[in-house]
Amino acid sequence: MMPSRRHFLSSLLGAGAATLAAGRDPAPPRAVHLQFGLVTYMWGADLDLPSLIATLEKAKIHGVELRVDHAHGVSPALSAAERAEVRRRFEASPVEAVGLGTNWNFHSPDAAELQKNLEGAKEYIRLSHDIGATGVKVKPDALPKGVEKARTLEQIARSLAELGDHALGFGQEIRLEVHGGVSNLGDIATIMKSAARANVRVCWNSNQQDLDGEGIEANFAMVREFLGSVVHIRGARIPGYPWDTLARLLVDADYEGWVMLEAGGKRPDGDPATLLADQREAFMALVEKARTAG
């Protein structure tokens, strides 16, 4: 797994003290390099880049995935000088540009459409490099009707391998978001085994399909070895998904990366930084609880 440039290392001194008070030998503190970040979809979609960075600084959120077509304006249309300015803004801030979130996908049976998406993804690989980010998120997205599933999965894998090879020259990670019609974790594992590139990784997306079959633990195990630098969650307080179990699975995996809020709806009224800080605190409390229990 490609680690983030800025990790933090924390220890459970309080938990250790409580264990000693109970008359037991303390377990060694667990080092989990896990941070909380934001995907600008949807809670940051309306913020220009200076406002976005300032809001994240206030919320003590130090990583962001910039989604395409949002108010921050970070796109391949930027000139070299403009890209350098974006990079400078992040380098002057504790907020890290973790990556770019795109909609490029590789399931289409139409060769021209597939090539268009590959070339589009490559543009974002260069852009991500130029602004100092570390990866580009793409999608598998669909299983076209009338095409054998195995053929589509193999096509997606070949496309990811091509992108992974291209991205090596730019020091980038390709992050396959578990999305749309290809949300079955067994299918994702099949794609990853076939793509077989160290810099092509899985972006866990916290879908309801994660609970299918034998449940989240079994599904997580299918892709654990392929996890990349980014995990998406819809919100740490949204009911109907076992956020506490996800936190425990990440802790048990000694996950090194970013858990990023990709909100499922528009940002509520109120101060954006306060709302984001609440999400950070809620999920990191689950992480701390999982670490203590471990």
Stockholm file with secondary structure:
# STOCKHOLM 1.0

chainA/1-294         MMPSRRHFLSSLLGAGAATLAAGRDPAPPRAVHLQFGLVTYMWGADLDLPSLIATLEKAKIHGVELRVDHAHGVSPALSAAERAEVRRRFEASPVEAVGLGTNWNFHSPDAAELQKNLEGAKEYIRLSHDIGATGVKVKPDALPKGVEKARTLEQIARSLAELGDHALGFGQEIRLEVHGGVSNLGDIATIMKSAARANVRVCWNSNQQDLDGEGIEANFAMVREFLGSVVHIRGARIPGYPWDTLARLLVDADYEGWVMLEAGGKRPDGDPATLLADQREAFMALVEKARTAG
#=GR chainA/1-294 SS CCCCSCCCCCCCHHHHHHHHHTTSCCCCCCCCCEEEEEESTTTTTTCCHHHHHHHHHHHTCCEEEEETTSTTCCSTTCCHHHHHHHHHHHHTSSCEEEEEEEEEECCCSCHHHHHHHHHHHHHHHHHHHHTTCCEEEEECBCCCTTSCHHHHHHHHHHHHHHHHHHHHTTTCEEEEECBBTBCCHHHHHHHHHHHCCTTEEEECCCCGGGGSTTCHHHHHHHHGGGBCSEEEESCTTCTTSCHHHHHHHHHHTTCCEEEEECCSSCCCSSCHHHHHHHHHHHHHHHHHHHHHHC
#=GC SS_cons         CCCCSCCCCCCCHHHHHHHHHTTSCCCCCCCCCEEEEEESTTTTTTCCHHHHHHHHHHHTCCEEEEETTSTTCCSTTCCHHHHHHHHHHHHTSSCEEEEEEEEEECCCSCHHHHHHHHHHHHHHHHHHHHTTCCEEEEECBCCCTTSCHHHHHHHHHHHHHHHHHHHHTTTCEEEEECBBTBCCHHHHHHHHHHHCCTTEEEECCCCGGGGSTTCHHHHHHHHGGGBCSEEEESCTTCTTSCHHHHHHHHHHTTCCEEEEECCSSCCCSSCHHHHHHHHHHHHHHHHHHHHHHC
//
